[in-house]
Structure formats: C-alpha cells, structure tokens
C-alpha cells in the first residue's frame, strides 16, 4: 500500500499548480463570445427574512442559451416550498469583460442581477446574485447536442440534498445517495438511502423517463406507492454526468450524478466537464475508482 499512497501524493503535486492557475481571474482572455450556445445549469436560492428566519427555498435546473453577443435565456424547472415542477423562462443580457468576471441582468420573467465568472475557456460558468425574494448561487456547463433516450443508459451514482416539507412549511433537512439504473429505452430504477433526523433508511423505486434535447424527465414510484418527479440536465458531451432535481409533496432535493464506470479507461476525465480522453498536458483531471488508499486503522 506504500506505492498507492505515493501515487496519490504524486497526483496531488501535479494538480496543485493547475488548480491555482485556473483559480485566477484575469489575463485579458475573455469576451462575451466565449459563452455561446446551450449550457446545462443548476440554481439554488434561499429566502431569509429581515429577522434572519429561513422562510423559503428555490431549487432549479435547466438550460441557459447564450447568443455569444449579449443575450441570454434561462429555461428552468423549479421546486420551491410553495410549488413543485414550475416551468419558468427568464431572459436578459450578459457581459463578459476581458478579466472573465461579468454580469447577468435578468429583466423578463423576474428582475435579478448575477455576478458571473466564466472559466475553462467558456465551457463553464459560476454565478451568484439575488432578486426580490431569493439569494442565489448556481453554475453551468456547456451541454452536448443530439441527445436521445438511449443517451441515458447504465448506472449513475448520485447524491442530493434538500429540505423536508409539511405543506408549504420547511420542517427539516434530508440527504440522499443512491444508484440510478437507466435501460436506454425509457425505464429507470433507483436504489437509494435517505438520511433525515439522524435516521438512515433504504428505499427502492421504479419508473420511466423521457429525453427532450439534452434534458430528461422521470417519474419514480417507491414501494409505498409514493411518486417522485425527477428533472435531469446532462452536463457534458460524453453524457457521463448530469444535474438532478427531485421533489414530491414531502420533500425537494437537488444534486448531481456521474456514471458508475465499468471500463477502467473511462475512470480519468477532465475535472470541468468529466469528459474522458480530454486531459491534455497542464489540465486538471479527476480520477474515479475504488481502493485508491487505505482507510486509517
């Protein structure tokens, strides 16, 4: 096991310089044209009263379409403590100065301003901001084209977190981890654990899914007959990762999933997009696997 530990340390040394370099904003290399086409994005928000009381939540995913000049349109499915599965469209303008730190101004659908950071040569962005109700954070990644039902196939491991609901009242938190199995033909199964109130419970569910563009919608029914709606936004060209939004009358959660690799050659990918075979010299990469290091005694 000494060799394994040495290898992991070597990876850390290789990663340190690129990570620091990519964290810097500047260099005069950015412009609005870097954001072009369709991006998968996820957005989370919280409403806090002037007295400091957590009074509302917002979880959404969907697509952001940039015209490479100044216009942006956001199309989302959103869950809040007031309503589930809301289909919303926001539009406005964006700017990306040469230092890669810009602004999104939403003027249609709601009024909101977001601080925007573009990275990975325009393949990714992060943003944060607020409107009259929520304070938001979110991120996006360039989405592939030409997705179909067969695009979602195989096992995907995922985690999600969110809040438990009693009507419109937020009455707790819940965390989830599991494995989604897609058959590539519109059927999906889920085996998962939920932690809430200090208790871990195992569940299973089955259902169907459909793909439109590179987004998907699924309905899962567990053993007790409880139905949950899932909204999926594929986040990389290889379709090996996606954002996930889920909700029913008792909870809302948001998270992310990644394919459970069976082929070892797919275990190394670009950390920004999770694409395999996309790690040129100087790039930051991610390594997936088991038994990469020993547990402490």
PLY file of the C-alpha trace (Angstrom):
ply
format ascii 1.0
element vertex 297
property float x
property float y
property float z
element edge 296
property int vertex1
property int vertex2
end_header
0.00 0.00 0.00
3.01 2.29 0.25
3.11 2.57 -3.54
-0.56 3.53 -3.66
-0.07 6.32 -1.16
2.92 7.61 -3.10
0.90 7.66 -6.30
-1.87 9.69 -4.70
0.63 12.22 -3.37
2.15 12.49 -6.85
-1.30 13.25 -8.28
-1.76 16.00 -5.68
1.52 17.61 -6.67
0.55 17.54 -10.33
-2.81 19.11 -9.57
-1.61 21.91 -7.32
-0.19 24.25 -9.97
-3.07 23.97 -12.49
-5.65 24.46 -9.77
-4.02 27.66 -8.60
-3.62 28.88 -12.14
-7.25 28.25 -13.07
-8.50 29.97 -9.91
-7.07 33.31 -11.04
-9.37 35.75 -12.84
-7.59 37.90 -15.35
-5.18 37.72 -18.24
-7.38 39.58 -20.71
-8.53 36.41 -22.48
-12.32 36.58 -22.06
-15.19 38.12 -24.02
-18.93 37.64 -24.47
-18.26 35.32 -27.41
-16.90 32.65 -25.04
-20.46 32.00 -23.85
-22.19 30.60 -26.91
-24.93 28.00 -27.33
-26.72 25.85 -24.77
-25.47 25.18 -21.24
-26.87 22.92 -18.55
-27.16 24.81 -15.31
-28.35 24.42 -11.77
-29.59 27.19 -9.49
-30.33 27.25 -5.77
-31.84 30.01 -3.68
-32.96 30.80 -0.15
-35.28 33.43 1.24
-34.34 34.85 4.63
-36.44 37.44 6.42
-35.07 40.66 7.90
-35.19 38.92 11.28
-32.93 36.15 9.99
-35.64 33.49 9.62
-35.26 30.96 6.79
-38.63 31.37 5.07
-38.33 29.95 1.56
-36.30 27.75 -0.77
-35.73 27.50 -4.50
-34.10 24.62 -6.40
-33.96 24.51 -10.19
-32.13 23.10 -13.17
-32.48 23.59 -16.90
-30.72 25.27 -19.79
-29.10 28.64 -20.38
-28.78 29.77 -24.01
-26.20 32.48 -24.78
-26.07 34.16 -28.20
-22.29 34.92 -27.95
-23.05 38.66 -28.05
-25.20 39.88 -25.13
-28.50 37.97 -24.91
-29.27 35.07 -22.55
-32.38 32.97 -21.97
-32.83 30.63 -19.00
-35.41 27.84 -19.17
-35.86 26.00 -15.88
-37.89 23.56 -13.88
-38.11 24.86 -10.32
-39.19 23.43 -6.98
-39.99 25.66 -4.03
-41.73 25.13 -0.71
-44.77 26.74 -2.34
-45.00 24.75 -5.60
-43.32 21.85 -7.43
-42.32 21.47 -11.06
-42.80 25.08 -12.12
-41.76 25.72 -15.73
-40.14 29.15 -15.89
-38.38 31.22 -18.53
-36.12 34.17 -17.75
-34.29 36.36 -20.24
-31.97 39.33 -20.22
-28.46 40.40 -21.10
-24.93 39.47 -20.11
-21.45 40.96 -20.33
-18.06 39.24 -20.06
-15.11 41.66 -19.74
-11.59 40.56 -20.54
-10.96 39.59 -16.90
-13.68 36.85 -17.18
-15.77 38.37 -14.36
-19.05 39.73 -15.74
-22.73 40.32 -15.05
-26.08 38.76 -15.99
-29.10 41.08 -15.80
-32.47 39.29 -15.97
-35.33 41.59 -16.98
-38.06 39.22 -18.22
-39.70 36.58 -16.01
-38.19 38.21 -12.94
-35.79 41.02 -12.16
-32.42 39.79 -10.93
-28.73 40.61 -11.14
-25.99 37.98 -11.03
-22.24 38.29 -10.73
-20.78 35.95 -13.37
-17.42 34.18 -13.60
-16.52 32.39 -16.85
-13.85 29.68 -16.81
-12.46 26.70 -18.71
-12.33 28.71 -21.96
-16.05 29.37 -21.82
-17.12 25.77 -21.21
-18.21 26.58 -17.64
-19.50 29.47 -15.58
-20.45 30.19 -11.97
-22.81 32.91 -10.82
-24.41 34.38 -7.71
-27.00 37.07 -7.17
-30.48 37.90 -5.95
-33.96 39.07 -6.82
-36.69 40.44 -4.58
-37.25 37.05 -2.91
-34.15 34.84 -3.01
-30.38 34.95 -2.81
-28.99 32.55 -5.43
-25.90 30.59 -6.37
-25.50 28.48 -9.49
-23.22 27.02 -12.12
-23.37 25.91 -15.73
-21.50 23.74 -18.22
-21.73 23.51 -21.99
-24.30 20.91 -22.96
-23.93 18.37 -25.79
-26.30 18.18 -28.73
-28.18 15.28 -30.23
-29.28 13.52 -27.03
-31.90 10.75 -27.19
-33.50 8.21 -24.86
-30.53 5.89 -25.40
-28.15 8.64 -24.23
-29.12 7.83 -20.64
-28.04 4.22 -20.26
-26.35 2.27 -17.48
-25.71 3.03 -13.82
-25.27 6.51 -12.40
-24.28 7.14 -8.79
-25.71 10.32 -7.28
-26.07 12.45 -4.19
-28.72 15.07 -3.44
-29.69 17.26 -0.52
-32.60 19.48 0.33
-35.48 20.02 2.68
-38.49 18.17 4.07
-41.89 19.81 3.72
-45.18 19.83 5.58
-47.41 21.61 3.12
-45.51 24.82 2.38
-43.65 24.73 5.70
-39.99 23.68 5.76
-39.72 21.27 8.66
-36.36 19.54 8.25
-33.49 18.58 6.01
-32.84 15.43 4.01
-29.79 13.98 2.27
-29.87 11.22 -0.32
-27.38 8.93 -2.05
-28.04 6.10 -4.45
-27.73 4.49 -7.87
-30.00 5.19 -10.83
-30.10 2.47 -13.49
-31.30 3.54 -16.97
-32.01 0.89 -19.60
-31.61 3.23 -22.59
-35.23 2.55 -23.60
-37.18 4.72 -21.17
-37.17 2.64 -17.98
-35.30 3.51 -14.79
-34.81 2.01 -11.33
-33.44 3.68 -8.22
-31.81 2.14 -5.15
-31.06 4.78 -2.54
-30.63 5.82 1.08
-32.16 8.88 2.76
-30.78 10.44 5.92
-33.13 12.68 7.85
-33.44 13.42 11.54
-30.40 11.23 12.26
-32.06 8.16 10.71
-30.85 6.36 7.57
-33.49 4.46 5.59
-33.09 2.40 2.43
-35.59 2.63 -0.43
-36.09 1.43 -3.99
-38.25 2.80 -6.78
-39.03 2.17 -10.44
-40.37 4.34 -13.20
-39.99 5.74 -16.70
-38.07 8.60 -18.27
-38.08 10.63 -21.48
-35.38 12.81 -23.07
-36.01 16.15 -24.78
-32.98 17.96 -26.11
-30.35 17.04 -23.52
-32.74 17.26 -20.59
-34.81 14.41 -19.20
-37.89 13.97 -17.04
-38.64 10.87 -14.98
-41.33 9.68 -12.60
-40.36 7.15 -9.92
-42.72 5.25 -7.63
-41.39 3.65 -4.43
-42.65 0.52 -2.64
-45.21 2.53 -0.68
-46.70 3.97 -3.86
-45.16 7.42 -3.33
-44.41 9.19 -6.62
-41.39 11.48 -7.11
-40.66 13.68 -10.13
-37.07 13.91 -11.38
-35.65 16.51 -13.75
-32.26 15.83 -15.30
-29.93 18.13 -17.20
-26.96 16.41 -18.90
-23.79 18.35 -18.17
-21.07 17.08 -20.50
-20.63 15.98 -24.13
-19.97 12.35 -23.14
-23.28 12.25 -21.22
-21.50 10.74 -18.22
-22.77 13.33 -15.72
-25.95 15.25 -15.03
-27.62 17.60 -12.57
-30.68 16.20 -10.86
-33.74 17.85 -9.33
-36.34 15.84 -7.44
-39.45 16.54 -5.47
-42.82 15.39 -4.18
-45.29 16.63 -1.59
-42.95 15.80 1.31
-39.51 16.96 0.12
-37.40 18.74 -2.51
-33.77 17.88 -3.27
-31.09 18.81 -5.79
-27.79 17.12 -6.60
-25.54 15.62 -9.23
-24.83 12.20 -10.74
-21.94 10.52 -12.52
-21.79 7.26 -14.44
-20.51 4.27 -12.47
-17.60 3.28 -14.66
-17.25 -0.30 -15.78
-14.43 0.39 -18.25
-11.19 1.44 -16.47
-10.24 3.63 -19.44
-13.19 5.88 -18.53
-12.04 6.43 -14.97
-9.95 9.54 -15.76
-11.73 12.64 -17.01
-11.50 16.38 -17.28
-12.48 17.87 -13.91
-14.54 20.63 -15.52
-16.60 18.54 -17.94
-15.98 14.93 -16.80
-15.15 14.09 -20.43
-12.88 11.08 -20.81
-9.82 11.28 -23.06
-9.89 15.06 -22.59
-6.94 15.67 -20.31
-4.17 17.45 -22.27
-0.90 18.41 -20.53
-1.48 21.06 -17.89
-5.16 20.28 -17.42
-6.84 19.40 -14.14
-8.22 15.88 -14.08
-10.43 13.75 -11.87
-9.80 10.09 -11.02
-12.59 7.66 -10.09
-12.03 4.25 -8.58
-12.02 2.06 -5.50
-9.30 1.15 -3.02
-7.19 4.14 -4.06
-5.94 4.46 -0.48
-6.21 2.52 2.73
-8.58 3.58 5.47
-6.97 4.65 8.74
-6.72 1.87 11.28
0 1
1 2
2 3
3 4
4 5
5 6
6 7
7 8
8 9
9 10
10 11
11 12
12 13
13 14
14 15
15 16
16 17
17 18
18 19
19 20
20 21
21 22
22 23
23 24
24 25
25 26
26 27
27 28
28 29
29 30
30 31
31 32
32 33
33 34
34 35
35 36
36 37
37 38
38 39
39 40
40 41
41 42
42 43
43 44
44 45
45 46
46 47
47 48
48 49
49 50
50 51
51 52
52 53
53 54
54 55
55 56
56 57
57 58
58 59
59 60
60 61
61 62
62 63
63 64
64 65
65 66
66 67
67 68
68 69
69 70
70 71
71 72
72 73
73 74
74 75
75 76
76 77
77 78
78 79
79 80
80 81
81 82
82 83
83 84
84 85
85 86
86 87
87 88
88 89
89 90
90 91
91 92
92 93
93 94
94 95
95 96
96 97
97 98
98 99
99 100
100 101
101 102
102 103
103 104
104 105
105 106
106 107
107 108
108 109
109 110
110 111
111 112
112 113
113 114
114 115
115 116
116 117
117 118
118 119
119 120
120 121
121 122
122 123
123 124
124 125
125 126
126 127
127 128
128 129
129 130
130 131
131 132
132 133
133 134
134 135
135 136
136 137
137 138
138 139
139 140
140 141
141 142
142 143
143 144
144 145
145 146
146 147
147 148
148 149
149 150
150 151
151 152
152 153
153 154
154 155
155 156
156 157
157 158
158 159
159 160
160 161
161 162
162 163
163 164
164 165
165 166
166 167
167 168
168 169
169 170
170 171
171 172
172 173
173 174
174 175
175 176
176 177
177 178
178 179
179 180
180 181
181 182
182 183
183 184
184 185
185 186
186 187
187 188
188 189
189 190
190 191
191 192
192 193
193 194
194 195
195 196
196 197
197 198
198 199
199 200
200 201
201 202
202 203
203 204
204 205
205 206
206 207
207 208
208 209
209 210
210 211
211 212
212 213
213 214
214 215
215 216
216 217
217 218
218 219
219 220
220 221
221 222
222 223
223 224
224 225
225 226
226 227
227 228
228 229
229 230
230 231
231 232
232 233
233 234
234 235
235 236
236 237
237 238
238 239
239 240
240 241
241 242
242 243
243 244
244 245
245 246
246 247
247 248
248 249
249 250
250 251
251 252
252 253
253 254
254 255
255 256
256 257
257 258
258 259
259 260
260 261
261 262
262 263
263 264
264 265
265 266
266 267
267 268
268 269
269 270
270 271
271 272
272 273
273 274
274 275
275 276
276 277
277 278
278 279
279 280
280 281
281 282
282 283
283 284
284 285
285 286
286 287
287 288
288 289
289 290
290 291
291 292
292 293
293 294
294 295
295 296
